[in-house]
Amino acid sequence: MSPLRVALQLGEGAAEASAWPQALAGAAAAGFDGVVLPLEAALQDFPLAAAPGPVVATWAPGLTDGQAVAEALNGLNPRLDALAARGCGVLVVSEPGVPARLRVAGRVQDAGARGLRDEEWRNLAEALDELGARCRSRGLALAFAPRAGSWIETPVELKRLLNGTEAELVGLSLDTGHVAYGGGNAAGAVETWRWRLRHVHLQGLDTAVLDTVLRHGLGLEEALRRGVFALPAASHLAARLVVEALAAGEFDGWLSLGPAAEGPAREARAAVAAWAGGASQGG
């Protein structure tokens, strides 16, 4: 069984060119195989001796409005070429947060929040299929990520999105924290959508914070301020179940952790390795 490939998601500060040497050296020292960066940061030039490099790029352009789709895709090809040339293997696309949905994240159905209209669903699906085709022609994998506070948050919304796009063009990225926040089960989603899974961002979820936020009708931004998401620790059963499911199924995409300082990132990386090793040995 091949080992899981694990990348470190770098913080916003890593987008500055001056931060590259230290950020990449820290990722390598902590035992990571690559890094995850926002699209614009992933397109920057790297120090020649820097390793590891970007393996996953993230982008949230907003693809539900027809005009926005045209603007997002116009002139994108050179950027995709550059990603491929830099060794990036996966482009993760998500919908940006929407104010009305950010306020009711985690309870969109109970709050009666508006979902996408049929025309917006078509715009999103067609844009992802087109983007997926462009990525595939360059050896890149496209993966869509559902996110709390966006138009695609709940398991029902994710299912409609995946059923409405071409499986060979549009894969799946799961952020375990956002999946749980939106009412889903991350390990169950891995099992259900394994055949389309290209990337997993592993996060722990503070259920006490989540319960408080939902009970008092607070939004996602307040939940983030209170630390609802965190690095997975050895005691996090939900994170362990996800890693074991990935390892047992010989997942060949990328698993990512962070952002985090080198010390905590190293500890989380070690926990993932232990969980994956236990799964490979059948216990």
Secondary structure, DSSP 8 states (H G I E B T S, - for coil): ----EEEEE--GGGGSGGGHHHHHHHHHHTT-SEEEEEHHHHTS---TT--S-EEEEEE----SSHHHHHHHHTT-HHHHHHHHHTT--EEEE-----HHHHTTTT-TTTTT-----HHHHHHHHHHHHHHHHHHHTTT-EEEE---TTSSS-SHHHHHHHHHTS-TTT-EEEEEHHHHHHTT--HHHHHHHHGGGEEEEE--EE-HHHHHHHHHTT--HHHHHHTT-EE---TT-HHHHHHHHHHHHTT--SEEEE-S--HHHHHHHHHHHHHHHHHHHTT-
